[in-house]
């Protein structure tokens, strides 16, 4: 028998990801095998299925988890400590979606959310755009809820004033308003928590996008190091541009480059220019390594009187 029960807070280990704070919200029905639970993941706000072997005591694993984790997981621990009941609306939505397939006492494993690290989409830019759109939409919806609540308060204020006309109007309005604000305060607090949670999620994703964009820039810069641009290369009708470049490198520059080392060659397309119909489009040559490209570039001076020029891409 498992010592874990519904309502417990634990630290779960998902394959390939750091220790993550979760709340057990249901036990999975199965005929045999180790006990499995459906858990709510703080921070990512999705639901996962884990076995008892993957669950650990928060007190025993907290220090280790916070030392060997990501900023996203740290925010998840922060949320668990400061807003442990944030799972409630997500759980209601989760159960509503699965109505008719889940019993009152147990939960079946749910559909994995795109926000959870174990199901992150490779198109991080689209995720950022989608989350930003959902954040804006949700903010508008929550503001609409606030407006509706204020209207409802105003109506109730009016009704209660009518029932207390013998008293001072100013005193009536003050008393009624105060009582209604106390009544509706939990609803406003819930709305504010949802907005804070959405903003946290967006900030995390936005930071991930910045890191990936920076890495893509580095990769693109590295790719340029193994390419050269040849200008002034004339090509006879029907001739192969790759053969032209290979002949220039070997015959005019005196550099031995194997066919396999010249990986890609293509001529740029220039826009039509009636005043310069004789303009020759440059050719980009990509080599198998930076060393080969450097060797060819070092011999560019041998083309000084040929009308052909070599530059780095």
C-alpha positions, 0 to 999 in steps of 0.5 A: 500500500502507498503512504501517499494520499489525495491532497498531499504535496510532494516533489515528483521526478519526471524523466529528463527534468528537474524535481518538480513540486506537485499536489496529488489530486487523484488515484489512477484506476488500474488492475495491477502494478504499482499505485499511480496518482494524477498530480497537479504541477505547480508553475506549469499548471497542468496534470501528470500521471506518476507512480509512487516511486517518482514521488518524494517528500518535500522536506527531504528533497527541497534543498536538493531540488532548489540546488539542481533546478531551473528558474521555472522549477524555482518559480513552481516551488515559490508558487507552492509555498505562497499560493498552494490553493492555486490548483483549485480552478484548474482542477475544476476545469480539468474535471469538467473536461473529463466529466463522464469518464472519471469517478468521484473518488479517483482521477484518470491521467489527463491530457498533458498541457503544452505548458509543461516542460515534458511536452514543450513544443519545439516552436517556442516562438509560437508558444510565446505568441499563443500565451501572450494572446491567451494572457490578453484574452484572459485579462479582458475576461477577468476585467469583464468579470470585475465589471459585472461584479461591480454592477451586481454590487451597485444593484444590491446597494440600490435594493438594500437602500430601498429597504432602509429608507428610514436611515440616513442615506450616507450611512446606508450607502457606506454600510451596504458598500462595506458589507458587499465588499467583504462578501465579494472580496474572495472573488476579487482575490481569486481574479488577482491571483489568476492574473499574477499566475498568467504573468509569471508564466509569460515571463518564464516563456519570454525569458526562454525565447530570448535564450533560444533567439540568442543561441540561434544568432550564434549558430547563424554566425558560426555557419557564415564562417565556412562560406565565401562570396565570389563576385565577378564570376562569369558563367557560360550558357549551360555551364555548372556554377559549382564547376566554375567555382571549383575551377577558379579555386584550383586553376586560378587560386592554386588551392586543392579542394576536393569535390566533397569539401565544396558542399553548396554553391549557388548564385544570388538573384539580382533585381532587374536593372535596365541601366546595368543589364551586364551586372553579374550576380555574386556566387555563395560557396559553402565549404565542409569546414571553416579551415577549408574556407580560410585556406581558399580565402588566404589565396584571394590575392591570386585573383587580383587581375582576373576581375574576380573578388572573394569576400567573407559572407 
